[in-house]
Amino acid sequence: MLEARAAVKSLHTYRPPLAGREGLRLDFNESTIGCSPRVLARLRSLDAEALARYPEREPVEGQVATFLGLDTAQVLLTNGVDEAIHLLCSTYLEAGDEAIIVVPTFAMYAIFARAEGARVIQILAGDNFAFPSADLLTRINPRTRLIAVANPNNPTGAAVAPEVLLEVARAAPQAAVLVDEAYFEFHGETILNETGWPANLFVARTFSKAYGLAGLRIGILAGDAGQMAMVRRVASPYNVNAMALAALPEALADRQYVDRYVAEVQHGRGVLEHELRTLGLRYWPSRANFVLVRVGPAHAEFIQALRTRGILVRDRNSDPGCEGCVRLTVGSHEHTQILIGALRDVVGKLRQHREVGA
């Protein structure tokens, strides 16, 4: 009888709550205004022949490498950051290896590592979700083969200084160290600008957030050319679809569109955090396009009350250290004002019946 591997049978199935997402989508950190009009125009120009051909990834990788200031051999386009994580796990992890992650964080690091039969070492973030660099360094050993760090982190919005990440990478030369910069544009700082990269350091980026291309599923994995050659061995040559490859150069070229949206989100993030203080809600300062807020025991009612007002937000109550927490995506100025108006109404009504913000 055919059976899945034991590592797969023991995996927790990740089921994002995608069903019934009608309304203002402030739950998955997507762009709330969508992609550049130039991207849409390019997609509309595609004909039947363009869709009949297998997609050619390499020319666009060259453009992306130039955009990042890297050599083409250092860059691989992926089917979102999810595939980048999967490829690293497939390339470097074997059964019995260890993968280190700091929690709370993006769930797919642990899922893909466990799928390879690796043991996942979870290190709880420090006070106020500070990066526990000292604790992490003490857990590195010869079995450590992967360390994944989201920077800024999801769902906390906390960021780690580049020198700390470089220290981690140099302390574990036998491990692939992934710095996931999915929210880089809203943070404005990257480890890509640092000199003296160790060969075991990898950086992932996505076009799902600031660029509004979540539906096209396109990301980047960058690293040492020699190591990237190994990763390419386990990657499909046709992993990125033709529509994504056609759209990406236009998305990169329209910097004004992206910069304007990022500036709007950064301003809105400050406005939202000020409003949360005014409402007496505990939150954590964010470097991403979302804010994590502690609502307390009424978090489920809070989420449902916003849904009835046409606003979707994400429940993070089950994440380590996030009891009673909800994550709020920050979008355009208009959408931030809509959210704030709803927050005032919902928090006021809930406080008439039970404790909110504990």
C-alpha positions as CSV (number, residue, x, y, z in Angstrom):
1,M,0.0,0.0,0.0
2,L,1.3,3.4,-1.0
3,E,2.0,5.7,1.9
4,A,3.4,9.2,2.2
5,R,6.7,9.7,4.0
6,A,6.4,9.8,7.8
7,A,7.6,13.4,7.8
8,V,4.7,14.4,5.5
9,K,2.1,12.5,7.4
10,S,3.0,14.3,10.6
11,L,2.8,17.8,9.0
12,H,0.2,20.3,10.1
13,T,-1.8,21.4,7.0
14,Y,-1.6,25.2,6.5
15,R,-5.0,26.5,5.5
16,P,-5.0,30.2,5.0
17,P,-8.6,31.6,5.5
18,L,-9.1,32.7,1.9
19,A,-12.8,31.8,1.6
20,G,-15.3,34.6,1.6
21,R,-12.9,37.4,1.2
22,E,-15.3,40.1,0.0
23,G,-14.7,43.6,1.4
24,L,-11.7,45.6,2.3
25,R,-8.9,43.1,2.4
26,L,-6.7,44.0,5.4
27,D,-6.0,40.4,6.4
28,F,-3.2,39.1,4.1
29,N,-0.9,42.2,3.7
30,E,-1.7,42.5,0.0
31,S,-1.7,45.9,-1.7
32,T,-5.0,47.5,-1.3
33,I,-4.8,49.4,-4.6
34,G,-3.4,46.7,-6.9
35,C,-0.6,46.7,-9.5
36,S,0.6,49.5,-11.7
37,P,-1.5,50.4,-14.8
38,R,1.5,49.6,-16.9
39,V,1.4,46.0,-15.6
40,L,-2.3,45.7,-16.6
41,A,-1.6,47.1,-20.0
42,R,1.2,44.6,-20.6
43,L,-1.0,41.7,-19.5
44,R,-3.8,42.8,-21.9
45,S,-1.3,42.8,-24.7
46,L,-0.5,39.1,-24.4
47,D,-1.8,37.0,-27.2
48,A,-2.5,33.3,-27.7
49,E,1.0,32.6,-28.9
50,A,2.6,34.1,-25.8
51,L,0.5,31.7,-23.7
52,A,1.3,28.7,-25.9
53,R,5.1,28.9,-25.4
54,Y,7.0,27.7,-22.4
55,P,8.1,30.7,-20.3
56,E,11.7,31.9,-20.6
57,R,12.8,33.0,-17.1
58,E,16.5,33.9,-17.7
59,P,16.1,37.3,-19.6
60,V,13.9,38.6,-16.8
61,E,16.3,37.3,-14.2
62,G,18.9,39.4,-15.8
63,Q,16.8,42.5,-15.5
64,V,16.0,41.8,-11.9
65,A,19.7,41.2,-11.1
66,T,20.5,44.6,-12.6
67,F,17.7,46.2,-10.5
68,L,19.2,44.7,-7.4
69,G,22.8,45.4,-8.3
70,L,23.7,41.7,-8.5
71,D,25.1,39.4,-11.1
72,T,22.5,37.3,-13.0
73,A,24.1,34.1,-11.5
74,Q,23.1,35.3,-8.1
75,V,19.4,35.6,-8.8
76,L,16.6,33.0,-9.2
77,L,13.0,34.0,-9.9
78,T,10.6,31.8,-7.9
79,N,6.9,31.1,-7.7
80,G,6.6,33.5,-4.7
81,V,8.8,33.4,-1.6
82,D,7.1,30.1,-0.7
83,E,8.9,28.4,-3.5
84,A,12.2,30.0,-2.5
85,I,11.9,28.6,1.0
86,H,10.9,25.2,-0.4
87,L,13.9,25.1,-2.7
88,L,16.4,26.0,0.1
89,C,14.9,23.2,2.2
90,S,15.1,20.7,-0.7
91,T,18.7,21.7,-1.5
92,Y,20.2,21.7,2.0
93,L,18.1,19.7,4.4
94,E,18.2,16.0,5.1
95,A,16.3,13.9,7.6
96,G,17.8,14.5,11.0
97,D,19.1,18.0,10.3
98,E,18.0,20.9,12.3
99,A,16.3,24.1,11.2
100,I,16.2,27.2,13.5
101,I,13.4,29.7,13.4
102,V,12.4,32.5,15.8
103,V,8.7,32.5,16.6
104,P,6.2,33.9,16.0
105,T,7.0,34.0,12.3
106,F,5.8,32.9,8.9
107,A,4.5,29.3,9.1
108,M,6.0,28.0,5.9
109,Y,9.6,27.9,7.2
110,A,8.7,25.1,9.6
111,I,6.3,23.3,7.2
112,F,8.9,23.0,4.4
113,A,11.7,22.1,6.8
114,R,9.6,19.4,8.5
115,A,8.6,18.0,5.1
116,E,12.3,17.2,4.5
117,G,12.4,15.3,7.8
118,A,14.3,18.0,9.6
119,R,13.8,18.9,13.3
120,V,12.6,22.4,13.7
121,I,14.1,24.3,16.7
122,Q,11.7,27.2,17.6
123,I,13.2,30.0,19.7
124,L,10.7,32.4,21.2
125,A,11.3,36.1,20.6
126,G,12.3,38.2,23.5
127,D,10.3,41.0,25.3
128,N,8.3,43.0,22.8
129,F,9.3,40.5,20.2
130,A,12.9,41.5,20.2
131,F,15.2,39.3,18.1
132,P,16.8,36.7,20.5
133,S,20.2,36.7,18.9
134,A,22.1,35.4,22.0
135,D,19.6,32.5,22.4
136,L,19.8,31.7,18.7
137,L,23.6,31.6,18.6
138,T,23.7,29.2,21.5
139,R,21.4,26.8,19.7
140,I,23.7,26.5,16.6
141,N,25.5,23.2,16.3
142,P,26.9,20.9,13.5
143,R,23.4,19.6,12.8
144,T,22.0,23.1,12.1
145,R,21.5,23.3,8.3
146,L,18.9,26.1,7.9
147,I,18.2,29.3,9.8
148,A,15.2,31.4,8.5
149,V,14.6,35.0,9.6
150,A,11.8,37.2,8.3
151,N,13.0,40.8,8.3
152,P,10.7,42.6,9.0
153,N,9.0,39.8,10.7
154,N,5.5,38.6,10.1
155,P,3.3,39.0,12.2
156,T,5.1,41.3,14.6
157,G,6.6,43.9,12.2
158,A,9.9,43.9,14.1
159,A,13.1,44.3,12.3
160,V,16.7,43.0,12.8
161,A,19.8,45.0,12.2
162,P,21.9,43.7,9.2
163,E,25.0,43.2,11.4
164,V,23.1,40.8,13.7
165,L,22.0,38.8,10.7
166,L,25.6,38.7,9.4
167,E,26.8,37.5,12.8
168,V,24.3,34.6,12.7
169,A,25.3,33.6,9.1
170,R,29.0,33.7,10.1
171,A,28.4,31.6,13.2
172,A,26.7,28.8,11.1
173,P,28.8,28.4,7.9
174,Q,27.3,24.9,7.5
175,A,23.8,26.2,7.4
176,A,21.7,28.1,4.7
177,V,20.7,31.3,6.4
178,L,17.6,32.8,4.8
179,V,16.7,36.5,5.3
180,D,13.2,36.9,4.1
181,E,12.7,40.5,3.0
182,A,9.1,40.2,1.8
183,Y,8.3,43.6,3.4
184,F,11.5,45.3,2.5
185,E,9.9,48.2,0.6
186,F,8.0,49.3,3.7
187,H,11.1,49.0,5.9
188,G,13.7,50.6,3.6
189,E,16.7,48.6,4.9
190,T,18.2,45.5,3.3
191,I,21.1,43.2,3.9
192,L,21.7,43.2,0.2
193,N,23.6,46.5,0.6
194,E,26.1,45.0,3.1
195,T,29.6,44.1,1.9
196,G,31.3,40.8,2.7
197,W,28.4,38.5,2.3
198,P,29.1,35.0,3.6
199,A,28.4,32.3,0.9
200,N,25.7,30.7,3.1
201,L,23.5,33.8,3.2
202,F,20.4,34.0,1.0
203,V,17.8,36.8,0.6
204,A,14.2,36.4,-0.6
205,R,12.0,39.1,-1.9
206,T,8.4,39.2,-3.2
207,F,6.3,41.2,-5.6
208,S,3.1,40.3,-3.7
209,K,3.1,43.2,-1.3
210,A,4.3,46.7,-2.5
211,Y,3.9,45.8,-6.2
212,G,0.4,44.4,-5.9
213,L,1.2,41.1,-7.8
214,A,0.2,38.5,-5.2
215,G,-2.0,36.8,-7.8
216,L,0.9,36.3,-10.2
217,R,3.0,34.5,-7.6
218,I,6.5,35.8,-8.3
219,G,9.4,36.2,-6.0
220,I,13.2,36.3,-5.8
221,L,15.9,34.2,-4.2
222,A,19.4,35.8,-4.2
223,G,22.7,34.5,-2.9
224,D,26.2,33.4,-3.6
225,A,26.6,32.3,-7.3
226,G,28.1,29.0,-6.4
227,Q,25.3,28.2,-3.9
228,M,22.6,29.4,-6.3
229,A,23.9,27.0,-8.9
230,M,23.0,24.2,-6.4
231,V,19.6,25.6,-5.8
232,R,18.9,25.8,-9.5
233,R,19.4,22.0,-9.8
234,V,16.2,21.4,-7.8
235,A,14.2,24.2,-9.4
236,S,11.9,23.7,-12.4
237,P,13.0,25.6,-15.5
238,Y,9.4,26.7,-15.9
239,N,8.5,27.6,-12.3
240,V,7.4,31.2,-13.1
241,N,4.5,31.6,-15.6
242,A,4.5,33.7,-18.7
243,M,2.1,36.3,-17.4
244,A,4.3,37.0,-14.4
245,L,7.4,37.2,-16.5
246,A,5.7,39.6,-18.9
247,A,4.4,41.8,-16.1
248,L,7.5,42.0,-13.9
249,P,9.7,44.3,-16.1
250,E,6.8,46.8,-16.2
251,A,6.3,46.6,-12.5
252,L,10.0,47.3,-11.9
253,A,10.0,50.2,-14.4
254,D,7.1,52.0,-12.7
255,R,9.0,53.0,-9.6
256,Q,6.9,56.1,-9.2
257,Y,3.8,54.0,-8.7
258,V,5.4,51.8,-6.1
259,D,7.1,54.6,-4.3
260,R,3.9,56.6,-4.0
261,Y,2.1,53.6,-2.5
262,V,4.9,52.7,-0.1
263,A,5.0,56.3,1.1
264,E,1.2,56.3,1.7
265,V,1.5,53.0,3.6
266,Q,4.4,54.3,5.8
267,H,2.4,57.5,6.6
268,G,-0.8,55.4,7.3
269,R,1.1,53.1,9.6
270,G,2.0,56.0,11.8
271,V,-1.5,57.3,11.7
272,L,-2.9,53.9,12.6
273,E,-0.4,53.4,15.5
274,H,-1.4,56.9,16.9
275,E,-5.1,55.9,16.7
276,L,-4.4,52.6,18.5
277,R,-2.7,54.5,21.3
278,T,-5.6,56.8,21.5
279,L,-8.0,53.9,21.8
280,G,-5.8,52.4,24.6
281,L,-4.9,49.3,22.6
282,R,-1.5,47.6,23.0
283,Y,0.4,47.3,19.7
284,W,3.9,46.8,18.5
285,P,5.7,49.4,16.3
286,S,6.0,48.0,12.8
287,R,8.5,48.3,10.0
288,A,6.1,46.5,7.6
289,N,2.7,47.2,6.0
290,F,0.8,45.9,9.0
291,V,0.4,46.4,12.7
292,L,0.0,43.7,15.3
293,V,-2.5,44.8,18.1
294,R,-3.5,43.0,21.2
295,V,-7.3,43.1,21.6
296,G,-7.5,40.5,24.4
297,P,-10.2,37.9,25.1
298,A,-12.6,39.7,22.7
299,H,-10.4,39.3,19.7
300,A,-12.8,36.9,17.9
301,E,-15.7,39.3,18.4
302,F,-13.5,42.2,17.3
303,I,-12.7,40.4,14.0
304,Q,-16.3,39.5,13.4
305,A,-17.5,43.0,14.1
306,L,-15.1,44.4,11.5
307,R,-16.2,41.8,9.0
308,T,-19.8,42.8,9.4
309,R,-18.5,46.3,8.5
310,G,-16.9,45.0,5.4
311,I,-13.3,44.9,6.7
312,L,-11.2,41.7,6.9
313,V,-8.3,41.5,9.4
314,R,-6.2,38.5,10.5
315,D,-6.5,36.5,13.7
316,R,-3.0,35.8,15.1
317,N,-4.2,34.5,18.5
318,S,-2.7,31.1,18.0
319,D,0.9,32.3,17.2
320,P,3.4,32.0,20.1
321,G,3.3,35.1,22.3
322,C,0.4,36.5,20.4
323,E,-2.6,35.6,22.6
324,G,-5.5,37.9,21.9
325,C,-3.7,39.5,19.0
326,V,-5.0,40.7,15.6
327,R,-3.0,41.8,12.6
328,L,-4.2,44.9,10.7
329,T,-2.9,45.5,7.1
330,V,-2.1,49.1,6.3
331,G,-3.2,50.2,2.9
332,S,-3.9,53.5,1.1
333,H,-4.8,56.7,2.9
334,E,-8.5,56.1,2.0
335,H,-8.5,52.6,3.3
336,T,-6.6,53.5,6.5
337,Q,-9.3,56.1,7.3
338,I,-12.0,53.6,6.7
339,L,-10.3,51.2,9.1
340,I,-9.8,53.8,11.8
341,G,-13.5,54.8,11.6
342,A,-14.5,51.2,12.1
343,L,-12.0,50.7,14.9
344,R,-13.5,53.6,16.9
345,D,-17.0,52.2,16.5
346,V,-16.1,48.5,17.2
347,V,-13.8,49.1,20.2
348,G,-16.4,51.5,21.7
349,K,-19.2,49.0,21.4
350,L,-17.2,46.0,22.6
351,R,-16.1,47.9,25.7
352,Q,-19.7,48.3,26.7
353,H,-19.9,44.6,27.1
354,R,-16.4,43.2,27.9
355,E,-12.7,44.0,28.4
356,V,-10.9,45.0,25.2
357,G,-7.2,45.6,25.0
358,A,-6.0,43.4,27.9
